[in-house]
């Protein structure tokens, strides 16, 4: 039984990685979001990081092959 990682899982991980890179660049003084006021830029970066982190971990991300197989067996068992 072969199950692939869902597109939603990949999207959430990519957004989380972008948020982490954005946060790191902001910490080193590189403005990634072009806004004039530093406080607004920091708030946007924090909001982006927080929302993508919550979204990535709120969803049931079956990344490993074993987890995907277990989920597929659970779905078969429910039918």
BAKOLPA-155700 format. One record per atom (N, C-alpha, C): atom name; residue in three letters; x, y, z. Coordinates in steps of 0.05 Angstrom, whole numbers. Each point is the difference from the previous one (the first is absolute). Layout:
+---------+-------+--------+--------+--------+
! drenmar ! torti !     xx !     yy !     zz !
+---------+-------+--------+--------+--------+
!      CA !   ALA !      X !      Y !      Z !
...
+---------+-------+--------+--------+--------+
END
This chain:
+---------+-------+--------+--------+--------+
! drenmar ! torti !     xx !     yy !     zz !
+---------+-------+--------+--------+--------+
!       N !   UNK !     17 !    -23 !      0 !
!      CA !   UNK !    -17 !     23 !      0 !
!       C !   UNK !     18 !     25 !      0 !
!       N !   UNK !     -2 !     16 !    -21 !
!      CA !   UNK !     17 !     23 !     -2 !
!       C !   UNK !    -17 !     25 !      2 !
!       N !   UNK !      6 !     17 !     19 !
!      CA !   UNK !    -13 !     25 !      5 !
!       C !   UNK !     20 !     23 !     -2 !
!       N !   UNK !     -6 !     21 !    -14 !
!      CA !   UNK !     17 !     22 !     -3 !
!       C !   UNK !     -7 !     22 !     20 !
!       N !   UNK !     18 !     18 !      6 !
!      CA !   UNK !     -6 !     23 !     17 !
!       C !   UNK !    -19 !     18 !    -15 !
!       N !   UNK !    -20 !     10 !     14 !
!      CA !   UNK !    -21 !     16 !    -13 !
!       C !   UNK !     12 !     28 !     -7 !
!       N !   UNK !    -13 !     12 !    -20 !
!      CA !   UNK !      8 !     27 !     -9 !
!       C !   UNK !     -3 !     21 !     22 !
!       N !   UNK !    -21 !     -4 !     17 !
!      CA !   UNK !     -4 !     19 !     22 !
!       C !   UNK !     23 !     -1 !     20 !
!       N !   UNK !     10 !    -25 !      6 !
!      CA !   UNK !     22 !     -3 !     19 !
!       C !   UNK !     25 !     14 !    -11 !
!       N !   UNK !      6 !     -5 !    -25 !
!      CA !   UNK !     23 !     13 !    -13 !
!       C !   UNK !     -2 !     30 !      1 !
!       N !   UNK !    -24 !     11 !     -7 !
!      CA !   UNK !     -5 !     28 !      0 !
!       C !   UNK !      5 !     12 !     28 !
!       N !   UNK !    -11 !    -13 !     20 !
!      CA !   UNK !      3 !     11 !     27 !
!       C !   UNK !     29 !      0 !      9 !
!       N !   UNK !     15 !    -21 !     -7 !
!      CA !   UNK !     29 !     -1 !      7 !
!       C !   UNK !     15 !     21 !    -15 !
!       N !   UNK !     -6 !      5 !    -25 !
!      CA !   UNK !     14 !     21 !    -15 !
!       C !   UNK !     -6 !     28 !     12 !
!       N !   UNK !    -25 !      5 !      6 !
!      CA !   UNK !     -7 !     26 !     13 !
!       C !   UNK !     14 !      3 !     27 !
!       N !   UNK !      1 !    -21 !     15 !
!      CA !   UNK !     14 !      1 !     26 !
!       C !   UNK !     30 !      6 !     -4 !
!       N !   UNK !     12 !    -13 !    -20 !
!      CA !   UNK !     29 !      5 !     -6 !
!       C !   UNK !      4 !     29 !     -9 !
!       N !   UNK !    -18 !     11 !    -16 !
!      CA !   UNK !      2 !     28 !     -9 !
!       C !   UNK !     -3 !     19 !     24 !
!       N !   UNK !    -19 !     -7 !     18 !
!      CA !   UNK !     -4 !     17 !     23 !
!       C !   UNK !     25 !      0 !     18 !
!       N !   UNK !     12 !    -23 !      3 !
!      CA !   UNK !     25 !     -2 !     16 !
!       C !   UNK !     23 !     16 !    -12 !
!       N !   UNK !      3 !     -2 !    -26 !
!      CA !   UNK !     21 !     15 !    -14 !
!       C !   UNK !     -6 !     30 !      2 !
!       N !   UNK !    -25 !      8 !     -4 !
!      CA !   UNK !     -8 !     28 !      3 !
!       C !   UNK !      6 !     10 !     28 !
!       N !   UNK !     -6 !    -15 !     20 !
!      CA !   UNK !      5 !      8 !     27 !
!       C !   UNK !     30 !      3 !      6 !
!       N !   UNK !     15 !    -19 !    -10 !
!      CA !   UNK !     29 !      1 !      3 !
!       C !   UNK !     12 !     25 !    -14 !
!       N !   UNK !     -8 !      5 !    -24 !
!      CA !   UNK !     10 !     23 !    -14 !
!       C !   UNK !     -8 !     26 !     14 !
!       N !   UNK !    -24 !      1 !     11 !
!      CA !   UNK !     -9 !     24 !     14 !
!       C !   UNK !     17 !      4 !     25 !
!       N !   UNK !      7 !    -22 !     14 !
!      CA !   UNK !     17 !      3 !     24 !
!       C !   UNK !     27 !     11 !     -7 !
!       N !   UNK !     10 !     -5 !    -24 !
!      CA !   UNK !     26 !     10 !     -8 !
!       C !   UNK !     -1 !     27 !    -14 !
!       N !   UNK !    -24 !     12 !     -1 !
!      CA !   UNK !     -3 !     27 !    -11 !
!       C !   UNK !     -6 !      1 !    -29 !
!       N !   UNK !     -5 !    -22 !    -13 !
!      CA !   UNK !     -7 !      0 !    -29 !
!       C !   UNK !    -30 !      3 !     -2 !
!       N !   UNK !    -10 !     20 !    -13 !
!      CA !   UNK !    -29 !      5 !     -2 !
!       C !   UNK !    -10 !    -17 !    -24 !
!       N !   UNK !    -15 !    -20 !      6 !
!      CA !   UNK !    -10 !    -18 !    -21 !
!       C !   UNK !    -28 !      9 !     -9 !
!       N !   UNK !    -14 !     14 !     18 !
!      CA !   UNK !    -26 !     11 !     -7 !
!       C !   UNK !      3 !     30 !     -2 !
!       N !   UNK !     -4 !     11 !    -23 !
!      CA !   UNK !      6 !     29 !     -4 !
!       C !   UNK !    -21 !     18 !     13 !
!       N !   UNK !      4 !      7 !     26 !
!      CA !   UNK !    -17 !     18 !     14 !
!       C !   UNK !     18 !     21 !     13 !
!       N !   UNK !    -10 !     24 !      2 !
!      CA !   UNK !     17 !     22 !     10 !
!       C !   UNK !      5 !     -3 !     30 !
!       N !   UNK !    -20 !     -6 !     16 !
!      CA !   UNK !      4 !     -1 !     29 !
!       C !   UNK !     10 !    -27 !      9 !
!       N !   UNK !     21 !      0 !     16 !
!      CA !   UNK !     11 !    -25 !     10 !
!       C !   UNK !    -19 !    -16 !     17 !
!       N !   UNK !    -16 !     14 !     16 !
!      CA !   UNK !    -19 !    -14 !     18 !
!       C !   UNK !    -21 !    -15 !    -17 !
!       N !   UNK !     -9 !     12 !    -21 !
!      CA !   UNK !    -20 !    -13 !    -17 !
!       C !   UNK !     12 !    -24 !    -14 !
!       N !   UNK !     24 !      3 !     -9 !
!      CA !   UNK !     14 !    -22 !    -13 !
!       C !   UNK !      5 !    -24 !     19 !
!       N !   UNK !      8 !      6 !     24 !
!      CA !   UNK !      4 !    -21 !     20 !
!       C !   UNK !    -26 !    -14 !      7 !
!       N !   UNK !    -22 !     16 !      2 !
!      CA !   UNK !    -26 !    -12 !      6 !
!       C !   UNK !     -9 !    -18 !    -22 !
!       N !   UNK !      3 !      8 !    -25 !
!      CA !   UNK !     -8 !    -16 !    -23 !
!       C !   UNK !     17 !    -26 !     -1 !
!       N !   UNK !     26 !      2 !      5 !
!      CA !   UNK !     17 !    -23 !      1 !
!       C !   UNK !     -8 !    -19 !     22 !
!       N !   UNK !     -6 !     10 !     23 !
!      CA !   UNK !     -9 !    -16 !     23 !
!       C !   UNK !    -27 !    -13 !     -6 !
!       N !   UNK !    -18 !     15 !    -11 !
!      CA !   UNK !    -26 !    -11 !     -7 !
!       C !   UNK !      2 !    -22 !    -21 !
!       N !   UNK !     17 !      4 !    -20 !
!      CA !   UNK !      5 !    -20 !    -21 !
!       C !   UNK !     12 !    -26 !     12 !
!       N !   UNK !     20 !      4 !     17 !
!      CA !   UNK !     13 !    -23 !     13 !
!       C !   UNK !    -19 !    -15 !     18 !
!       N !   UNK !    -15 !     14 !     16 !
!      CA !   UNK !    -18 !    -12 !     19 !
!       C !   UNK !    -23 !    -15 !    -14 !
!       N !   UNK !    -11 !     12 !    -21 !
!      CA !   UNK !    -23 !    -13 !    -14 !
!       C !   UNK !     10 !    -24 !    -15 !
!       N !   UNK !     23 !      1 !    -13 !
!      CA !   UNK !      9 !    -24 !    -15 !
!       C !   UNK !      8 !    -22 !     19 !
!       N !   UNK !     12 !      7 !     22 !
!      CA !   UNK !      8 !    -21 !     20 !
!       C !   UNK !    -24 !    -13 !     11 !
!       N !   UNK !    -21 !     15 !      7 !
!      CA !   UNK !    -24 !    -12 !     11 !
!       C !   UNK !    -14 !    -17 !    -21 !
!       N !   UNK !     -1 !      9 !    -25 !
!      CA !   UNK !    -13 !    -15 !    -21 !
!       C !   UNK !     15 !    -26 !     -6 !
!       N !   UNK !     27 !      2 !      0 !
!      CA !   UNK !     16 !    -24 !     -6 !
!       C !   UNK !     -3 !    -22 !     22 !
!       N !   UNK !     -3 !      8 !     25 !
!      CA !   UNK !     -2 !    -19 !     21 !
!       C !   UNK !    -28 !     -7 !      8 !
!       N !   UNK !    -20 !     16 !     -8 !
!      CA !   UNK !    -28 !     -6 !      5 !
!       C !   UNK !     -9 !    -23 !    -17 !
!       N !   UNK !      8 !      0 !    -25 !
!      CA !   UNK !     -8 !    -21 !    -18 !
!       C !   UNK !     14 !    -26 !      7 !
!       N !   UNK !    -12 !    -22 !     -7 !
!      CA !   UNK !     12 !    -26 !      5 !
!       C !   UNK !     19 !     -6 !    -24 !
!       N !   UNK !     25 !      6 !      4 !
!      CA !   UNK !     20 !     -3 !    -21 !
!       C !   UNK !     12 !    -27 !      1 !
!       N !   UNK !     -8 !    -18 !    -18 !
!      CA !   UNK !     11 !    -27 !     -1 !
!       C !   UNK !     24 !      1 !    -19 !
!       N !   UNK !     24 !      5 !     11 !
!      CA !   UNK !     23 !      4 !    -17 !
!       C !   UNK !     14 !    -27 !     -5 !
!       N !   UNK !      3 !    -16 !     21 !
!      CA !   UNK !     15 !    -25 !     -4 !
!       C !   UNK !    -17 !    -20 !    -15 !
!       N !   UNK !     13 !    -19 !    -13 !
!      CA !   UNK !    -14 !    -21 !    -15 !
!       C !   UNK !    -17 !    -17 !     18 !
!       N !   UNK !     10 !     -6 !     24 !
!      CA !   UNK !    -15 !    -16 !     19 !
!       C !   UNK !    -25 !     14 !      9 !
!       N !   UNK !      1 !     26 !      5 !
!      CA !   UNK !    -24 !     15 !      8 !
!       C !   UNK !    -20 !      1 !    -22 !
!       N !   UNK !      8 !      3 !    -25 !
!      CA !   UNK !    -18 !      1 !    -23 !
!       C !   UNK !    -14 !    -27 !     -3 !
!       N !   UNK !     15 !    -22 !      4 !
!      CA !   UNK !    -12 !    -26 !     -3 !
!       C !   UNK !    -20 !     -5 !     23 !
!       N !   UNK !      7 !      9 !     24 !
!      CA !   UNK !    -18 !     -3 !     23 !
!       C !   UNK !    -26 !     15 !     -5 !
!       N !   UNK !      2 !     24 !    -11 !
!      CA !   UNK !    -23 !     16 !     -5 !
!       C !   UNK !    -18 !    -13 !    -22 !
!       N !   UNK !     13 !    -12 !    -20 !
!      CA !   UNK !    -15 !    -13 !    -21 !
!       C !   UNK !    -15 !    -25 !     12 !
!       N !   UNK !     13 !    -14 !     18 !
!      CA !   UNK !    -13 !    -23 !     13 !
!       C !   UNK !    -23 !      9 !     18 !
!       N !   UNK !      3 !     23 !     13 !
!      CA !   UNK !    -21 !     11 !     17 !
!       C !   UNK !    -25 !      7 !    -17 !
!       N !   UNK !      6 !     12 !    -24 !
!      CA !   UNK !    -22 !      8 !    -17 !
!       C !   UNK !    -15 !    -24 !    -12 !
!       N !   UNK !     15 !    -22 !     -6 !
!      CA !   UNK !    -12 !    -25 !     -9 !
!       C !   UNK !    -17 !    -12 !     22 !
!       N !   UNK !     10 !      2 !     25 !
!      CA !   UNK !    -15 !    -12 !     22 !
!       C !   UNK !    -26 !     15 !      6 !
!       N !   UNK !     -1 !     26 !     -6 !
!      CA !   UNK !    -24 !     16 !      5 !
!       C !   UNK !    -22 !     -6 !    -20 !
!       N !   UNK !      6 !    -11 !    -23 !
!      CA !   UNK !    -20 !     -6 !    -21 !
!       C !   UNK !    -14 !    -25 !      4 !
+---------+-------+--------+--------+--------+
END
